[in-house]
Amino acid sequence: MKRLLLLFVVGAVAFVLGMGTAMGLFAGDFRQVAVFGGPLLLLFIGLSWYKRRYGGLKASLIAAAHAVPAAITLVPVARVEWPDPEGNRKLYQELQRLGFMPVSPFSIPQMPGVELIGFYHPTDPAYAALYWHPKAGRWLDIYGHYADGGTLTVTNAPNAGVLDPMPGREKVPVQSPEPAELWARYQASRRRAPVNPMTAANFKPDFERVFAEEMAWRKGRGGATEDEIRRVAMRKGMMVTERQVQDVREVERIKAGKPRE
């Protein structure tokens, strides 16, 4: 109701200003044109700015949701060519210095443009994945799988912490580009519990399985929650209303096949 009232008021103001501007032009009274046309121009500029800043949340989240498949397949490739080859080489060498062995570069057909290089640690069980995303850029995950199904991931991904972690899937964001710092945090954060074998042969099936399990969990709870939607908006620099948050939440539930709450 408040939204309809606001639209009515804005429309009425625009109509009055538009009529005053038109009458001034018709009468050749440029002073009247300035009196009515100036505020009209400012009104349209303000509406355009508001739409750009606050109106893109739903489209942004819908596009992001459609870009994330329910399951993925890692396809080994001979090599990857990313921007900043010198920086990539240093990260690769630093991971090897820490004891990680390369598995393979991979592409992901379900996510065009996204590639990663997989690693495993032969003496201190852990995986590492160095990613490249066309928009988000490059980041590193160091992670491990417990025998009870839980995981620990230490990451410097740019959007780390925006979405809730799946229960049992601990995620630790680290604001550092250095693999040594992520490795130290991983070693300090892992719990003393049995782990699954983390080998070169297991890297691909483990990665695909954990991804599918998390996507199924997110769909099962009806997509992004209201708190997640607010955090996404904040990360994008958007100020959104509760109505916008609820609208996006409803879209998330529909996509997940969930009834209205």
C-alpha positions in Angstrom: 0.0 0.0 0.0 2.8 2.4 0.9 4.6 1.6 -2.3 1.4 2.4 -4.4 0.9 5.6 -2.5 4.5 6.6 -3.2 4.2 5.8 -6.9 1.0 7.9 -7.0 2.6 10.9 -5.4 5.7 10.7 -7.6 3.4 10.4 -10.7 1.3 13.3 -9.6 4.3 15.6 -9.0 5.8 14.6 -12.4 2.4 15.3 -14.1 2.2 18.8 -12.5 5.8 19.7 -13.4 5.4 18.3 -16.9 2.2 20.3 -17.5 3.8 23.5 -16.2 6.8 23.0 -18.4 4.6 22.3 -21.5 2.5 25.4 -20.8 5.5 27.6 -20.4 7.0 26.3 -23.7 3.6 26.9 -25.5 3.3 30.4 -24.1 7.0 31.2 -24.8 7.5 31.9 -21.1 11.0 30.6 -20.5 10.9 31.7 -16.8 8.0 29.3 -16.3 9.9 26.6 -18.2 12.8 27.1 -15.8 10.6 27.0 -12.7 8.8 23.8 -13.7 11.4 22.1 -16.0 14.3 22.3 -13.6 12.6 20.3 -10.8 11.2 17.9 -13.4 14.7 17.2 -14.7 16.0 16.7 -11.2 13.1 14.3 -10.5 13.9 12.2 -13.5 17.6 12.2 -12.7 16.8 11.1 -9.1 14.5 8.3 -10.3 17.2 7.1 -12.8 19.8 7.0 -10.0 17.5 5.2 -7.6 16.7 2.5 -10.2 20.4 2.0 -11.0 21.4 1.8 -7.3 18.5 0.0 -5.7 16.7 -1.7 -8.5 19.3 -4.1 -9.6 19.3 -6.4 -6.6 16.7 -8.8 -7.8 18.1 -9.1 -11.3 21.6 -9.5 -9.9 20.7 -12.3 -7.5 18.5 -14.1 -10.1 21.4 -13.9 -12.6 23.8 -15.2 -10.0 21.5 -18.0 -9.0 21.0 -19.1 -12.5 24.8 -19.1 -13.0 25.3 -21.7 -10.3 24.4 -25.2 -11.5 23.1 -28.0 -9.2 26.1 -30.1 -10.1 29.4 -29.7 -12.0 31.9 -31.8 -13.8 35.6 -31.1 -13.6 37.2 -31.7 -17.0 41.0 -32.1 -17.1 42.7 -29.8 -19.5 46.3 -29.5 -20.7 46.9 -26.0 -19.5 45.1 -22.8 -18.5 46.0 -19.3 -19.5 45.0 -16.6 -17.0 45.9 -12.9 -16.7 49.0 -12.2 -14.6 51.1 -15.2 -15.5 53.9 -14.2 -13.3 51.6 -13.9 -10.3 50.0 -17.3 -11.1 53.5 -18.9 -11.4 54.5 -17.5 -7.9 51.3 -18.9 -6.3 51.9 -22.3 -8.0 55.5 -22.5 -6.8 54.5 -21.3 -3.3 52.0 -24.1 -3.0 54.6 -26.6 -4.1 57.0 -25.2 -1.5 54.4 -25.9 1.1 54.3 -29.5 0.1 51.3 -29.5 -2.3 51.5 -31.6 -5.5 49.6 -30.6 -8.6 46.7 -32.8 -9.7 45.6 -31.1 -13.0 44.1 -27.9 -14.4 40.4 -28.3 -14.9 37.6 -26.5 -16.8 34.0 -26.6 -15.7 31.6 -26.9 -18.7 28.6 -25.9 -16.5 30.3 -22.6 -15.6 31.9 -21.2 -18.8 35.1 -19.3 -18.1 35.7 -20.7 -14.6 38.8 -22.8 -14.3 40.9 -24.2 -11.5 44.1 -26.0 -10.7 43.8 -28.8 -8.2 46.5 -29.8 -5.7 46.8 -32.4 -2.9 49.2 -32.7 0.0 50.7 -36.2 0.2 52.0 -36.0 3.8 49.6 -33.7 5.6 46.2 -34.6 4.1 44.6 -31.5 2.4 43.5 -30.3 -0.9 44.1 -26.9 -2.5 42.3 -25.3 -5.5 43.5 -22.2 -7.3 40.6 -20.6 -9.2 40.1 -18.2 -12.0 36.7 -16.5 -12.5 36.1 -14.0 -15.4 34.5 -11.5 -13.0 35.7 -12.4 -9.5 39.3 -12.9 -10.5 41.7 -15.3 -8.8 41.5 -16.9 -5.4 42.7 -19.8 -3.4 41.0 -22.4 -1.2 42.8 -24.9 1.1 40.4 -27.5 2.4 40.0 -30.9 3.8 37.3 -33.6 4.3 36.6 -35.3 7.6 35.5 -38.9 7.7 32.2 -37.8 9.4 31.3 -35.8 6.3 32.3 -32.4 7.5 34.8 -30.1 5.8 37.1 -27.2 6.6 37.8 -24.6 3.9 40.2 -21.7 4.4 39.7 -19.2 1.5 40.6 -15.8 0.3 37.7 -15.7 -2.2 36.4 -12.1 -2.6 32.8 -13.1 -1.6 33.8 -15.3 1.4 31.4 -15.0 4.3 28.4 -13.7 2.3 26.5 -16.9 2.2 25.8 -19.2 5.2 28.0 -22.3 5.3 26.3 -25.7 5.1 26.1 -27.3 8.6 29.4 -29.2 9.2 31.1 -27.3 6.4 33.2 -24.8 8.2 34.6 -21.9 6.1 37.3 -19.5 7.3 37.9 -16.3 5.3 41.4 -15.0 5.2 42.2 -11.5 3.8 45.6 -12.4 2.4 46.9 -13.5 -1.0 49.7 -15.5 0.5 49.3 -19.4 0.4 51.5 -19.7 3.5 49.0 -17.7 5.6 46.1 -19.8 4.4 48.0 -23.0 5.1 48.9 -21.9 8.6 45.3 -20.9 9.3 44.1 -24.3 8.0 46.5 -26.2 10.2 45.5 -24.1 13.2 41.7 -24.4 12.5 41.3 -28.1 11.7 39.8 -30.3 14.4 41.4 -33.5 15.6 39.3 -36.1 13.8 39.7 -38.8 11.3 39.9 -37.6 7.7 39.1 -39.1 4.3 42.0 -40.0 2.0 42.9 -36.9 0.0 44.8 -38.1 -3.0 45.3 -37.0 -6.6 42.8 -39.7 -7.7 40.2 -38.5 -5.2 40.4 -34.8 -6.0 37.9 -34.7 -8.8 35.2 -37.0 -7.4 35.5 -35.3 -3.9 35.2 -31.8 -5.4 32.1 -32.8 -7.5 30.4 -34.6 -4.6 30.9 -31.8 -2.1 29.7 -29.1 -4.6 26.5 -31.1 -5.4 25.8 -31.7 -1.7 26.0 -28.0 -0.9 23.8 -27.0 -3.8 21.2 -29.6 -2.8 21.2 -28.2 0.8 20.8 -24.6 -0.5 17.9 -25.6 -2.7 16.3 -27.7 0.2 16.1 -24.6 2.4 14.5 -22.5 -0.3 17.5 -20.7 -1.8 19.0 -17.6 -0.4 17.7 -16.5 3.0 16.7 -12.9 3.8 20.0 -12.4 5.8 22.0 -13.6 2.8 20.1 -11.3 0.5 20.9 -8.4 2.7 24.6 -9.3 2.8 24.8 -9.7 -1.0 23.2 -6.2 -1.3 25.6 -4.7 1.2 28.6 -6.3 -0.6 27.4 -4.8 -3.8 27.0 -1.4 -2.2 23.1 -1.4 -2.5 20.7 -0.1 0.1 17.5 -2.1 -0.2 14.1 -2.0 1.4 12.5 -4.9 3.3 10.0 -5.2 0.5 12.8 -5.7 -2.0 14.4 -8.3 0.3 11.0 -10.2 0.6 10.5 -10.0 -3.2 13.9 -11.6 -3.9 13.3 -14.2 -1.2 10.0 -15.1 -2.9 11.8 -15.6 -6.2 14.4 -17.8 -4.5 11.6 -20.0 -3.0 9.9 -20.3 -6.4 13.1 -21.3 -8.1 13.8 -23.9 -5.3 10.3 -25.3 -5.7 9.2 -24.3 -2.2 5.7 -23.0 -1.3 5.2 -19.5 0.1 6.2 -19.2 3.7 
